[in-house]
Structures are given as C-alpha cells and as structure tokens.
Amino acid sequence: MQFVYMTSFLRTLIIIISIILLLRFVTRVFMPYVLRYLMKKSEEQINKKFNEFNQQNNKNSYDTTNQTNNVKPKEKKKVGEYIDFEEID
C-alpha cells in the first residue's frame, strides 16, 4: 500500500518539475518576441502622444502670438503694504 502512494507521489513530482522546466524553456524562446512587440507598441504610443503635443504647441504658440499683439497688459492692483513683524524678547 505504501508503495502505491510513493509511486503516485513521485509521478506527481516528476510532472510538476517537467511542467516548470517546459515553462522556463518556452519563456526563454518566446519572451524576446513578446518584449519586442510590447516595445514597438509603446514606442508608437509615445510617438503619437509626442506628435499630438507638438501640434497643440505649434497651434497654441501661433494663437498666443496673435492674441498678445492685440491685448494691452493689465495694471496690477496695489492691495496694501507689506509689514514685516519681528519678535521682541
């Protein structure tokens, strides 16, 4: 009876170890391709965001140059005088 339990345990252990080794092999083979794909996708997204930002920046800089020529600077209101308090011992 103990022999049956021992063989089933060894069989299970061998299956688990073989699955782990197989997964290690598969990840070593396919991981570079997966990482390369992810890097390309992230690079495309970064370039897309960068181009959108540049287009918005160019549009805003053109708009602000036209607006600044027509607008007079506003006068600053004087609220009050600055008072510096010192501690007396």
C-alpha positions in Angstrom: 0.0 0.0 0.0 2.8 2.4 0.8 4.5 1.6 -2.5 1.4 2.8 -4.4 1.4 6.1 -2.5 5.1 6.6 -3.1 4.9 6.0 -6.8 1.9 8.3 -7.3 3.8 11.0 -5.3 6.9 10.6 -7.5 4.8 10.6 -10.6 3.2 13.9 -9.5 6.5 15.4 -8.6 8.0 14.5 -11.9 5.0 16.0 -13.7 5.3 19.2 -11.8 9.1 19.5 -12.4 8.6 18.8 -16.1 5.9 21.5 -16.4 8.2 24.0 -14.7 11.1 23.2 -17.0 8.8 23.4 -20.0 7.6 26.8 -19.0 11.1 28.0 -18.5 12.1 26.8 -21.9 9.0 28.4 -23.6 9.6 31.7 -21.9 13.2 31.8 -22.9 12.3 31.2 -26.5 9.2 33.4 -26.9 9.9 36.2 -24.4 12.2 38.2 -26.7 9.5 38.3 -29.3 6.9 39.3 -26.8 9.1 42.1 -25.4 10.0 43.3 -28.9 6.3 43.6 -29.7 5.5 45.4 -26.5 8.4 47.9 -27.1 7.1 48.6 -30.6 3.6 49.3 -29.3 4.8 51.6 -26.5 7.1 53.4 -28.9 4.2 54.0 -31.3 2.0 55.3 -28.5 4.8 57.6 -27.2 5.4 59.0 -30.8 1.7 59.5 -31.2 1.4 61.5 -28.0 4.6 63.5 -28.8 3.2 64.4 -32.2 -0.1 65.5 -30.7 1.7 67.6 -28.2 3.8 69.3 -30.8 0.8 70.0 -33.0 -1.0 71.5 -30.0 2.1 73.5 -29.0 2.5 74.9 -32.5 -1.2 75.8 -32.7 -1.1 77.5 -29.3 2.1 79.4 -30.0 0.6 80.8 -33.2 -2.6 81.7 -31.4 -0.9 83.4 -28.5 1.4 85.5 -30.7 -1.7 86.9 -32.5 -3.5 87.5 -29.2 -0.7 89.2 -27.4 -0.2 91.8 -30.0 -3.9 93.0 -29.6 -4.1 92.8 -25.8 -2.8 95.5 -23.5 -1.2 94.4 -20.3 -3.4 94.8 -17.3 -2.4 97.1 -14.4 -1.7 95.4 -11.2 -3.8 96.4 -8.2 -2.0 97.5 -5.1 -3.6 95.7 -2.2 -1.6 97.1 0.6 1.8 97.5 2.2 3.9 94.6 3.3 4.7 94.6 7.0 7.5 92.5 8.5 6.8 91.6 12.1 9.7 90.9 14.4 9.6 89.0 17.7 10.6 91.0 20.8 12.0 89.2 23.8 
